[in-house]
């Protein structure tokens, strides 16, 4: 008899202690990533995909500069980000070669929040991941609570 696996829970990886920015490329991977978002609201969010660490810093640096930049922004403790915030995030992403092909997905502004921003990814030969083509993803980093 063939077992129905559609109701079987998928493996889950908690990202609460990820002290850098990560990109979850949304795809059917069989693995679900979970992070706490929205500051003190502590909303738990999950997405299935593959995690790409966005870490490209000198060894002497203790914190990922992209994470520090996101952490320094004044985030609301609710879901949704403004067009202004999307422009700020895009500006930060454009500063580093390993994130310059990532842009905030304007069709998901209401679903984005601190530590969980929906993006579009257009990879090229200079990034550490390949074969996904243009795809959707989520930028995630440690929640500020």
N, C-alpha and C positions, 0 to 999 in steps of 0.2 A: 504494500500500500504506500502511495506517495504522500509524504508529510507536507502539510500546508505551512510554509515558513513565513507567510505574510504577517502573521500576528506575533512572531518571535521578536522580542526586543533586540535592538542592535547594540553592539558594544558602544560604550560611552566613555569619552575622555573629558575630564574636567579641566578647564583652563584657568582656574582661579589663581594659580601661582605662576602663570606665564608672565615673566617680568620683561616683556618686550611686546612688540606689535606682531600679530600673526594675521595671515590671510587664509580664510577658509574658502577654498575653491569649491563652489557648490556643484556636486555631482553625486551619483550613486556609488558610494565607496563601501557601504556596509558599516561605516563608523560615524557616530554622532558626537559632535563637540558641544560642550556646554560651558557657558560663562555667565557670570553675574554682571548685570548692566544697569544703567540709569542711576548711578550714584547711590545715595541712601535709600532709594526706592527698592534696590536689590532685586530687580526683575531677572529671573532665570530664563535664558534663551538657549535654544539648541538649533543646530543645523547639521545636516549630513554633508560630508565632503572630504576633502583632503586638506591638511594644514601645512601651510608654507610659512616658516618663520621668516620675518622680515628684519633680519639682523645683519647689519653690514657696518660694524664699528671698529675702531682701532682697539687693540687688546688693552690699552691703558684706560679706555673709557669703561666706566662701570655700568652705565645704563644706555640702552638703545636710544639714539637721539630722536627717532620718530616717536617712540613711546613717550619720552619726556615732553616733546612738542604737543602731543595729544593730551597728555596729563595736565599741561599748563593752561589749556583752554578752559573757560568757564562753562561747564556743561549743565544743562537743566536736568533735574532728577525725574524726568518723564520721557515718554517715547516721543519721537519726532524731532527733526532738526530743520532749521530754516535754510533758505537759499543762501543766506549770508554765511552760515556755518559750513554749508557744502563748499562754497568758494574758498573758505579758510582751509578746510581739509584738503581740497584739491591743491591749494598753494603749498601746503606742507608736503604733500606727496610728490610734487614736481621738483622739490629740492634735492632728491636723491635718485640716482640712476636706477636703483633696484625697485623704486616705487613710481617712477615717472609715467608708467603706462597704466596706472590705476587711477580711476576717477569715480567720484561719488555718483551713484545711480540715482538720478533725479526722480525716477518713478517710484522710489522707495523712501523718500524723505520722511514720510509719516511713520514708517516702520523702523527707521534708524534711531540710534540713541548713543549716549556715551558708552564706549566699549563694544559697540555693535553697529557698524555703519555699512550699509549695502553699497557695493561698488560694481563697476564693470572693469574687466581686465583685458587688455590687448597686449599679450606678451610678444617679445621679440627675441632676438638671439642673445641679448645681453643679460637676461634674467636667469635665475637658477632653476627655473621650472619651464618645461616645454611640452608641446603636444596637446595642450588644452584648447588652443585657438582662442578666439575671443570668447570670453565666458563671464559668468556672474560670480560674485564672491561676497564675503563679509570681512571687513577689517575688525579685528578684536584686540583688546589689550586689557590690562588689569583695571577693574572698576575702582573708582576713587573712594568708595566708602571706607 
